[in-house]
Amino acid sequence: MTDWAAMDVLAPLRPLPPSPVTGAGLAERLRLTLLSAGYAASFVPSLVLAILLLLCVPLGIVGVGFLLALLAVPAAAAVTGVHRRVSGTLLEEEIRPGYADASAAPVLVRPVRWLRDPARWRDVGFLCFSASGGFVISLLPVALLTLPPTWLVLATTAGGWVWGLLLGLSGPAVVAWWFVTPPLVRARARVERSILGHSRVAQLEERVEHVEESRKVTLDHSAAEVRRIERDLHDGAQARIASVGMSVGLAEKLLRSDPEAAAALLREARETTLDALDDLRSVVRGIHPPVLADRGLAGGIEALALALPVPVTLAVDLPRLPAPVESAAYFAVAECLANTAKHAAAGRAWVGATYDDGRLRLVVGDDGRGGADASGSGLAGVARRLAAFDGTLAVDSPTGGPTVVRMEVPCPTT
């Protein structure tokens, strides 16, 4: 039995065979016919908006086109946004618009930006398609399904041979509806994807922009790290080693005249040397923690959890990954745990780490007060660090907690 009440109108296309006739097949075709009716109904707003958008260009000479564009372009984006969601759901993929950001421009300058945006022109092309060929494609399943009852009404008012003719034509219409409805709906969704989605060139341009931005962030981060290392060496190990040199030189002068003072200076120099070694180890750990080289990211996360004053539950199952990815992920987890210890007032924390299908997935959470801001300097720095590897960061931290930070980095295993 088919559960008609549970039929989801907006669901992915199901690969049903055209025959035999089943309840599931009938329900699917009725669903697709209802979707086609919705597609066909978009003919009216599509036609109106296509005309208005095309009029914006010549009317822009006298200034009226600017005001018209401020109304028509957002309306067109809303209409095409609905079609992107519907067709994307049918095809089980996201259809992204790729509009150029014009929000920072003055209001009257935005139409000029829109005029040079290829994505806005794709909207115009789609509206023209929706008001012409798309309307015909979507109207056909509805027409084939509604023809038999329409002809039946006509046949009851006619007599004799007209009755037989109309009833004879009803059968082929139903058969045609059964066979053509799924491919027509799929064709409409694919055409919308090809018009409204990114073109290959646009995708490559976006990728290049992302790579350039990631490279800039990486170079800035590397320069900042070099400055930090220089500062740590200058203020720490370098100062202590200079102090050791002065102490040893002074001890050398006092060695004959005051052996006890010389011995005290040498003891002080030895202690300072040990402190300088600690400073150097700290600098090295800041560059690449030795635990990563020895035990990998899993061992590094365990070491971070042991050092945290808050109990941490671990669920880590990781292979060895490329050293740069392990380093970036280690410092990302370290920053999140540091935020937990400093700001969250949490009673416990947890870290999960898995690797599947070429993607490293990290989850860091706590039961603290919440309110973590993804745009803050710490988490924003983590996001920039991961972006260099095409990684992503998402923060869920409502007021009152809990806070959950999810990170994902694509990477192959070594």
N, C-alpha and C positions, 0 to 999 in steps of 0.2 A: 504494500500500500504506500502511496505517496503522501508524505506529510505536507499538505498544501499550506497550512498555517505557518510552518517553519521555513518555507521557501524564501531564501534571501535574494531579493531582486538584484542587488549590487554585489555580485560574487564573481570569482574568476570563471572564465570560460571552461566548461567541462568537455573533455573529448568523448562525446557520445556518438555512437554509430548512427547513420541516417535511418537504419531499420534494424530489427523489427520494431513495431510500435509497442512502447512500454510506457508505464506511468511516469517513470523518471524522464524518459525522452520527451514526453508530452509536457511535463512540468518545466523542463529546461527550455523548450521552444516557446512556451507561453511567457516565460521570464524574459527571454531574448526579444520576443515581440514587444513586451512592455518597455524594454530598454530602447528598442527601435522607435517606439512612439515618442519617448522622451527625446531621443536624438532628432527625430523629425520636427518635434515642437520647437526645438532651438532654431529652426529656420527663421522665425520672426525676429528675435533679437539679433541673430547673426546678420540678416539682411539689413536691418536698421543700422547696426553699428558699422557694417562694412561701408555703407553709403556715407555715414557721418565721418568716418576716418578718411575716406578718399576725398571728401570735401574739405577736410582740414588743410590740405596742402595748398590748393588754390586760394582758399579764403584766408590763409595765413598772410597773404600779401597785404590785405587790408586790416589785419589784426584780429578779425573775428575768429579765424582758424585757431589761434592760440587758446582763446577761451573755450572753443568747442572741443579742442584736444584735451583740455583739463578735465572735461566730463567724459568724453568718449573713450579715451585711452584706458583709464582705470576701469571703466565698465567692461571694455573688451578684455582686460586682464582677468576680471572676475568671471566672465563667461568662459574664456578659454581655460581658466583654472579649474572650473567644474569639469570640463571635458578631459583635462589632463588626469584628474582624480578618477573619473569613471573609466576611461579607456585604460589608464594604468592599472586599475583594479582588475579589469577584465583580462589584461595581458600579464598580470602579476609582476609588474615592474614599475619603477618610479619614472614618471615623465617630468623632468625638471625644465622650468622655463628658461633660465639663464639670462634674465633681464640685466642690463647694465644698471648699476646703482646711480640713480639721479636724485636721491632724497636730499643730498646736501646742496643741490643747486637751487637758486631762487625759483619761486613758483613759475614765473613767466619765462624762465630759461629752460624749464623741463621739457616743453614740447620740442625744442631744438635737439635736446639730448635724445628724446624718444625717436625723432626723425632719423637719427644716425644709428639707432640700435637695431641690429638684424632681428633680434627676438621679437620686437614690436611689429616688424614687417611680416614675420611668420604668423603673428596673430591676425593680421589683415588677410593674409593668404588663406588661413584656416576659415575665417568668417566667410570669405567668398566661396570656399569649398562647401561649407555647411549650408549655405543658402542656395546651392546649385546641385552639384553631383551628390554631395552627402545627403541632401534632402531626398533625392530620388532613391538612393540606396536604402535609407532608413524607412521610407514610406512603403516600399514594396512588401516587406513581410506583413505590415499592418493591413495593407490593401488586400493581400491574398487571404488573410484570415477573416477579414470583415466582408469580403465579397459574397460568400455563400449566404449568410443571414440577410444581407441586403437584397440579394437576388430572390431569396425566399419571400421577402415582403413584397417585392415587385411581382413575383409569380402569383401570389394570392390575389392580386388585384387584376391580373391578366387572365386570359383564358386559353384553353386548348393547347395549341402548338407552342405558344410562348412559355407556358408552364413547363413543358417537357424540355424545351431548349435551355432554359435557365437552370433547371435542376441538373441537366446533363453537364453544364459547364462548371457546376459547383465542385464536383469531384476532382477534376484536374487542378482547380485552384488550391484545394486543401493539400493535394499531393505535392504541388509545387511549393507551397508554404512549408511543408515538412522538410523538404530537401534543401531549400535555399536560405532559410532563416539563419542557421548557425554560420555558414560561410559569409553571408552578407554582414552580420554583426561583427564577425572577426575582421573582415576587410575594412569596415568603417573604423574600428579601433586601431588597426595597423596604420591606416592612412593618417589618422589623427596623431599617432606617435611619430610618424615620419615628418609631419608638418610642424607639430608643436614641440617636439623634442629637440635636443641639441643635434646639430649637424656634426659630421666627423671633424670638419675644420674647427668648428667652435669648441668641440671637446679637446682637440689638440691645443688650441689657443689657451683654454682654461688650464690645461695641464701645464703648459709652459709657464703661465703666470704663477701657478702654485709652486712650481719648482724654483722659479726665480725668487719668490717670496721666502720659501723655505731656505734657499741658499743664503739670502740676506740675513735671515734670522740666525742661521747656523754660524755665519761669519761674525755677526755681532756677539753671539754667545761665546764663540771662541776667543774673540778679542777681550771680552769681559773676563773670561777665565784666565787668560794670560796676565791681565792686570791684577787679578786677585792673587795669582800665584806669586807675581813679583812683589806685591804688597806684603803677603804673608812671609815670604823669604826675607824681605827687607826689615820688617818689624819683628820677626821672630828669629829664625836660625842665623841670618846674617849678623844681627846685632849681638847675639850670644857668642858667635864665633869670634867676632871682633873683640868682645870682652875677654874671651879666653886668651887671645893673642896678647892683649894688654896685661892680663894677670901673669901669664908665663914670662913676658918680658920683665915685669917688675920683680917677679920671683928670681929671675936670673941675676938681677942686680943685687938682691938681698941675700943670695945664697951663701956668701962668705961672711957678710957682716951680721945678718940676723937669720940664721937657719930656720928658726921656728916660724917667723913671719913668712919666709919663703915657702915653707911646707904648708902653711895655712892658705897661701895664695894658690898653690898647686892643687890643694883639695877643692878650693872654690872653683878653679878652672876645670877640674874633672867633673864636678857637679853641673857646671854650666854646659860642659860638653854633652852630658847626658840629656840635659834639657834641650839642647840644640838638636840632638838626634830625635827626641820626641816631636819637636816642631817639624823636622823634615819628614818624619813618618806621617804626621797629620797632613802635611801638604800632599804627600804621595797618595794617601787615602782619598783626599779630595779630588785628585786627578783620576785615578782608577783604583778602587779599593782592592787590596790583595785577595780578599775573600772571593771576589768575582773570578779572578784568575785561577784560584785553587778549587772552588766548589761551585762556581757558576751562579746564576741568578737565584736559584732555589736556596743555596747556602747563604747568599747575600741577604735575602729576605728574612731567613731565620735569624741571622745575626742582628738585623735591625729590630726584629721583634724582641729578642732577648734584652736589648739595650733600652727598650721603652718602659717607662714606669707604670704603664697601663697593661693589664693582661691582654694578650693578643692570641686569637685563635687563627691557626694557619691551615689552609687547604691548598697546598702547592704541589703541582705535578708537572714538572717541566723538563725537557731535554736541554742539552747545551745549545745555546743560540749564538749568533754572531756577537763578538765582543762589543761593538758599538751599540747594538740593540740592548744587550744586557746592561751596559752602563747607563743608558738613558732610562731604562725601566727601573733600575735600582735607585737612581736619584729621584725618579718620580714617586716611587713608593716611600722613599725616605722623606720627601717633602710632605706627603700626605700624612705619614705617621707623626712627623714633627708638628704639623698643624693640630693633630689630635691631642698630642701631649701639651701643647701650649695654650690652645684656645677652646677645645671642645668640652672640657670638664667631664670627660667620659669615664664610665666605669669599666668598659671593656672595648676592645677593637678587634677587627678581623681582617685578614688578607686572603684573597683567593687568587690563584694564578694557574692558568691552563694554556695549553698550546694545541690548536686543532686547525686543520685545513690551512696551514701556513699563516696562522694569525695568533699572536700572543694576546691573551685577554687577562687583564688585571682588575681586581675589585678590592678597594680599600674602604672600610666602613667603621663607624663607631656609633655608640648609643648616647652621644653627648647632646649639647644644647642645640646643634644645627645652626643654620644661618650662614653656612660657608658660601663665599662669593667666588664664582668661577673666574671673574674678571680681576680678582685680587692679584697682587704681585706674585705670590707663591704659586697658586694654581695656574695663573696665566703663564708663568715661566715654564711650568710643567707642560702645558699645552704647546708652547712654542718648541720645547725640546722634542716632544713626540711628533710634532708636525714635520720636522726634518726627515722623519721616517714614514711619512704619510699616516701617522698615527692620529687617533682622536681621543678626546677626553670629554666626559659628561659628568656633571655634578648634580646630585639630587640631595638637597639639604634644606628641608622645610624647617621653619622655626619650631624648636622643641625637639628636633631630631627625628629619626637618626640621619646621619650623613653617609652617603654612599657615593664614592668616586669610581667611575668605570673608565678604564683605559683599554685601548685596542691598537695593536701595532702589527701590520703585515710584515712578515719576515720569513725567509726560508731557514731551515735548520742547516747547521754546518755539517 
